[in-house]
Amino acid sequence: MLKVVIAEDDFRVANIHERFLAKFTEMKVVGKALNAKQTMDMLREKHPDLLLLDVYLPDELGSDLLADIRAQFPYVDIMMITAAANKSLIEKALHYGVEHYFIKPVAMDHFQQTIEKYLEKRNLLQSEELVNQQLVDILFGNRTQEGTVKYQSLPKGIDMITLGKVKAVLKENEGFSAEQVGNLIGASRTTARRYLEYLISANECRAEVEYGIVGRPERKYYLK
């Protein structure tokens, strides 16, 4: 479970961001700060994995906190959410390794796509034991994971996180039925089959009909 702190002086906007994040079971909002001082105090107290940081805080610019945050909390990921589209602020955000820069008003679909990609990158880093140039290119945004489709091109009913889980199951031990895949990822047989058939349409997976002892045909899926 990833811990998230929201730094936003408008509690109504902070609540909207919290509701956005509630759609992701992998994330939990552990605190909401109304100003810069509360933000730094909450980082010390909550030790979050991700900070959603507004620029226009009442006591200090959120962008002016970046140097102190990086010095004191080097491993916290930062996403900035602000109405400020100033080029110098964006350059500063890039300099301090900010994950993403949202310009208000933030569209729900854009927010969701960004969080999906963020979670995918974290999951990829944790799942891979060996580091190579291909993995580094993916993590630094130079390319998408080989054999996957960018989130924006996925059809309705297919999300990147579940798709990654399905592919991980097939990669670990190929030749699973839809029911077996569903059990392993905690989803229904119908859901698993939808993702498996999508992988076939994307030419990433193949299916073979196998006959059991009693002669009942069963569709087994294999990664290409």
Secondary structure, DSSP 8 states (H G I E B T S, - for coil): -EEEEEE-S-HHHHHHHHHHHTT-TTEEEEEEESSHHHHHHHHHHH--SEEEE-SB-SSSBGGGGHHHHHHH-TT-EEEEEES---HHHHHHHHHTT-SEEEESS--HHHHHHHHHHHHHHHHHHHH-SS--HHHHHHHTTSS--TT---GGGS-TT--HHHHHHHHHHHHHS--B-HHHHHHHHT--HHHHHHHHHHHHHTTSEEEEEEE-TT--EEEEEEE-
